[in-house]
Amino acid sequence: MACQKKKDRADADYWNSHPVKVAILDSGVIADTVCFPAITGASFIEDLTEDSHWHTITNPHGTIMASLVRKINPNCHIYAARTHHGPDMQGGDVNATINVSLNISGPDPSLTDFTSQALDWAMNQEADIICISWTCAKDLDEDDYTNLENKISDAGGKCLIFCATGDNGPSAEKSFPAAFPSPFSICSCSITGIPSANAEIENSEFFVPAEELFVEIPQYLNQGRNDSANDSSAATAVAAGLAALILSLARFAFHNEQDTAQGSGDDVPKPDDHDLEETVSRLKRRTMMERVFKYMCGGGSEKFVQPWNVFPAELKNERVDANKQRIAEFIRAAKGAKL
């Protein structure tokens, strides 16, 4: 019993000391609203007035996205990059903003500038995942458009990027930056895989369940009221959270593999930290995470992500290594074997 408790403490220490880094490029995050133990932020809005800091927000959108990521994987360090104010909430309906994707229409060169700066910052922070739960039209200046595409492409070579498609219906034109080649383009669906009414089905690589998701709203914006989210913005945060959970569990399972080898004698090869990071870095490749997400889609729709195929509900209260067999499949995949 004492040995097991010691191992559990060691496992918890390892889990807490190896967080996955998730950058949220959005309207800022109120850290204490969702009790984040680990968050770093920066604002890229040009007018650095009191309400332009990353943690002093006028719109809850970014806070809700960060909250959803951490609900799925508490083992995250959130990097909040504020790239815009978001819709003005003064006198408006908070729920109206929650349940409509943040679509930024019309040319906005400052948005591309701020987003490019935020992408550079996220890369300097060595982010594992970037979540962009908003869209913009393609009617940008050609140079701005090209610069944003190049920045997204550069970041996509080093980490995983998840972008929301717009909620403008099945016949809508492509929305950006989701339509660039590097990101995973996400739309929302029901728990049974039916795309949401306004989902851009053809423009989306994966459908992620994101209807009636419980969210917390910053108290000073909404008198502490809780609400639900039902759009592609939320689905994108869920997808980013799932990817973060997969990276965390793969790292943790590899850590257990090290412990097992170390207790098996000198003849057993012992994975080292270099092997670990090489494995995780492979899972951070787009092609590899795409395979994992398709694995979660199961034998049905090639687009409908069903996390319960990998993380069954009956294991939710078990110790983390109860999922070790499934996570080992991710590790084998990262090392070159097929799922």
Protein Blocks (a to p, Z undefined) as FASTA:
>chain_A
ZZmmmmmmmmmmmmmmmccddddddebjafklnopabdcdddfbfblcfklcfklcfbfk
lmmmmmmmmmmmmcbccddddfbebjafehpafklmmmpccddehjdfklmmmmmmmmmm
mmmnopabdcdfbdcdfkbcfklmmmmmmmmmmmmmmmccddddddebjkbccddfklpm
kbccdddddfkopacfklcfklpfbdcddehiacdddfklngopacdddbfklmmmmmmm
mmmmmmmmmmmmmmmmmmmmmmnojklccddfklmmmmmmmmmpmklmmmmmmmmnommd
fklccfklmmcfklmmmcfklmmmmmmmmmmmmnopaZZ
